[in-house]
Amino acid sequence: MYTVFVRGLEFYAHHGVPDEEQVIGHRYSVDIDLEVDGQAHETDSVNESVDYGEVCALVQSVGRREQVRTIERLAAILCDAILMRFALAETVTLSVSKRLPPTDAIIESAGVMLTRHR
């Protein structure tokens, strides 16, 4: 078992609690850790791992296509999509953050981290 990870994957999408955010949209950043039950370290075959490029494409596609109010729900949808698509991924830990969120506090980012197991 080993970990495949992605840091700082970004996409623009239309999520948010206020209706205005759902119209205007926002930039999201995603970090992903996948516990993989594969043998790529022995076989040198990408078929024995999870292709992080494919993970990125999936997360961007799903993140842009779905429209939700909370990033908690977005994180759950993304985790489920990864586990459904990649059979060798046993566990996914995913954090979604919104840079410079619209709030009275001035903060760099706010988000959520979620772990799902097969």
C-alpha positions as CSV (number, residue, x, y, z in Angstrom):
1,M,0.0,0.0,0.0
2,Y,1.3,3.5,-0.9
3,T,-0.1,7.0,-1.2
4,V,-0.6,8.8,-4.4
5,F,-1.1,12.5,-3.8
6,V,-2.0,15.7,-5.7
7,R,-1.5,19.2,-4.2
8,G,-3.0,22.5,-5.4
9,L,-5.4,21.3,-8.1
10,E,-7.5,24.3,-9.0
11,F,-10.7,24.9,-11.0
12,Y,-13.4,27.6,-11.3
13,A,-17.0,26.6,-10.4
14,H,-20.3,27.9,-9.2
15,H,-20.8,26.7,-5.6
16,G,-21.9,28.6,-2.5
17,V,-24.6,29.3,0.0
18,P,-25.6,32.7,-1.3
19,D,-27.4,32.7,-4.7
20,E,-24.9,35.3,-5.9
21,E,-22.0,32.9,-5.4
22,Q,-23.8,30.3,-7.5
23,V,-24.0,32.8,-10.3
24,I,-20.6,34.5,-10.1
25,G,-18.6,31.4,-9.2
26,H,-15.3,31.1,-7.3
27,R,-11.9,29.5,-7.5
28,Y,-11.4,26.2,-5.7
29,S,-8.3,24.4,-4.7
30,V,-8.2,20.7,-4.0
31,D,-5.6,18.4,-2.3
32,I,-5.9,14.7,-2.6
33,D,-4.3,11.7,-0.8
34,L,-5.1,8.2,-2.2
35,E,-4.2,5.1,-0.3
36,V,-3.6,2.7,-3.2
37,D,-3.5,-1.1,-3.0
38,G,-1.3,-1.6,-6.0
39,Q,2.0,-3.0,-7.1
40,A,3.4,-0.3,-9.3
41,H,6.4,0.0,-7.1
42,E,7.2,-3.6,-8.1
43,T,5.9,-3.9,-11.6
44,D,6.5,-0.3,-12.9
45,S,3.1,-0.4,-14.5
46,V,0.6,2.5,-14.2
47,N,-2.1,-0.2,-14.3
48,E,-1.0,-1.2,-10.8
49,S,-1.5,2.3,-9.5
50,V,-3.9,5.3,-9.7
51,D,-3.0,7.7,-12.5
52,Y,-2.9,11.1,-10.8
53,G,-3.5,12.8,-14.2
54,E,-6.8,10.9,-14.5
55,V,-7.7,11.8,-10.9
56,C,-7.2,15.5,-11.7
57,A,-9.3,15.4,-14.9
58,L,-12.1,13.6,-13.0
59,V,-12.0,16.1,-10.0
60,Q,-12.1,19.1,-12.4
61,S,-14.9,17.7,-14.5
62,V,-17.1,16.7,-11.5
63,G,-16.2,19.9,-9.6
64,R,-17.3,22.1,-12.5
65,R,-20.4,20.0,-13.5
66,E,-22.0,19.6,-10.1
67,Q,-23.5,22.7,-8.3
68,V,-23.9,22.6,-4.5
69,R,-24.3,25.0,-1.7
70,T,-21.6,23.6,0.7
71,I,-18.0,22.6,0.1
72,E,-18.7,19.7,2.5
73,R,-21.1,18.3,-0.1
74,L,-18.7,19.0,-2.9
75,A,-15.9,17.1,-1.0
76,A,-18.3,14.1,-0.6
77,I,-19.2,14.1,-4.3
78,L,-15.6,14.3,-5.3
79,C,-14.5,11.5,-2.9
80,D,-17.3,9.2,-4.1
81,A,-16.4,9.8,-7.7
82,I,-12.8,8.9,-7.1
83,L,-13.6,5.7,-5.3
84,M,-16.1,4.8,-7.9
85,R,-13.7,5.3,-10.8
86,F,-10.4,4.0,-9.3
87,A,-10.7,0.4,-8.0
88,L,-7.2,0.3,-6.5
89,A,-7.9,3.4,-4.3
90,E,-8.8,2.1,-0.8
91,T,-9.0,5.4,0.9
92,V,-9.3,9.0,-0.3
93,T,-8.7,12.0,1.8
94,L,-9.6,15.2,0.0
95,S,-9.6,18.8,1.1
96,V,-11.4,21.5,-0.8
97,S,-10.8,25.2,-0.1
98,K,-12.1,28.4,-1.4
99,R,-9.5,31.1,-1.8
100,L,-10.4,34.5,-0.4
101,P,-14.0,33.6,0.6
102,P,-16.6,36.3,0.7
103,T,-16.9,36.9,4.5
104,D,-16.3,39.7,6.9
105,A,-13.1,38.1,8.1
106,I,-10.1,38.5,5.8
107,I,-8.7,35.0,5.3
108,E,-6.5,33.4,2.7
109,S,-8.8,30.3,2.3
110,A,-11.5,28.3,4.1
111,G,-12.4,24.7,3.4
112,V,-13.1,21.2,4.5
113,M,-11.2,17.9,4.6
114,L,-13.1,14.6,4.2
115,T,-11.9,11.0,4.3
116,R,-13.8,8.2,2.7
117,H,-12.9,4.4,2.7
118,R,-13.9,1.7,0.3
